[in-house]
Amino acid sequence: QVRLVESGGGLVQPGGSLRLPCTASGIIFSIYAMDWYRQAPGKQRVMVARITSGGSTNYVDSVKGRFIISRDNAKNTVYLQMNSLKPEDTAVYYCNAHRDYRSFDYWGQGTQVTVSS
């Protein structure tokens, strides 16, 4: 059984930081690309960051320079380090594992991030 479990969400003030880990089980983690998505209230789910199995990364423009995605294959965990947080970063953040043109595609349950003073 495949499981992706996100954690680390919460309430943070503007300008603050959070780190979201996502731990996978039931897959060979190292061969999967790992994405972080977010969904704000009333909006579509959008990809925020991706790290490939080879370690290449890319980001949506709105988070470039503020967010960092990384992975630890020994711990089956992908991280999203979020710095200089803004109210518009408020959303449910989801972890996604995929490979082979999404022939294999798994999602976590999400973790809420709220940026507010």
N, C-alpha and C positions, 0 to 999 in steps of 0.2 A: 504494500500500500504506500502510495506516494503522499508525503506531507510536506508542506511548506509553512513554516510558522514564523510570522513577523512579531516583533516586539519593539519596545523603545519609544512608542508614541506618547503623547501627552500634551500638556499646555505649556507654552513657552512664550516669553515676551518678544516683541519685535527686536531684531538684532541678535537674538540668542541662537543657540546651537542644540541640535539633537543628533544622535546616531541611532539609526534603525538597523538592527540585525535581522536577517532572515535565515533560518536554519532548515536545511532540506534533509529528508530521509526517504529511503525507498528508490533512489535514483543514483546513477553514477555521476555525482555532482560535477566532476571535473570536465565532462564532455558537453555540458549544457551551457548555452548562453543564459545569462541572468539579467532580467530587467526589473526596474522599479517603475511602477505606474502610480498615478494618483487620480482621484475623482473627487472634485469639489461638489457641494450640493447643487443639484440642478444642472450639472455639466457632464460631458462625456468623460470617460476614463481616457487619460492620455499618458504616453510613455514619458518618463522623466530622464531616465538614464539606463544605459546598457553596458554590460561587460561581457565580452565574448569568452569562449573557452580558452582562447589564446591570450586573454588579458587586455585586448583593445577596448577602449571605452568611447562612448559618445553620449551627448547630453542635449536636452531641449534647450533652446537659446535662453529661456527665462531663468535657468538655473546655472548656466555656465559661469564658472568662477566662484560659485557659492557652494555647490554640492559636489561631493566626490563619491564615486562608486568604487568598491574594491571587493575582492573575494579572498577567502582562505580555504583552499581546497582540502586541507587537512582537517578542517573543522566543518566542512560542508556548509559554509556560511558565506553569504554575501552581505555587504554593509552599504548603507547610504549615510554618509556624513553630511549633515545639512548645517551650513553656517549662514550668518547674516540673514536669518529668517525674516520673512515679510508676512503680513496678514494674508496676502494672496497665495501663500504656500499652504494655507489651511485646506486640508483634504484628508480623505482616507487613502493611505498609501498601501499599495499591494506589491507583493513579490511575485515574479513570474519566471518559470524555468521552461526553456524550449530548445528543441533541436530538430534537425532534418526538416526544415521549412514548416515547423510547427506540427509535424506528424506526431510529435510528443510535446505536450503543452500543458503545464500545470500552474495552478494559482494558489496563493495563500488566502487567508481569510480577511486580511487587511488590518491596519492599525491606524487609529485616528491621531492626526497631528493638528493642533489648534494653535495658531499664532495670534496672540491678543494681549493687550495691556490691561 
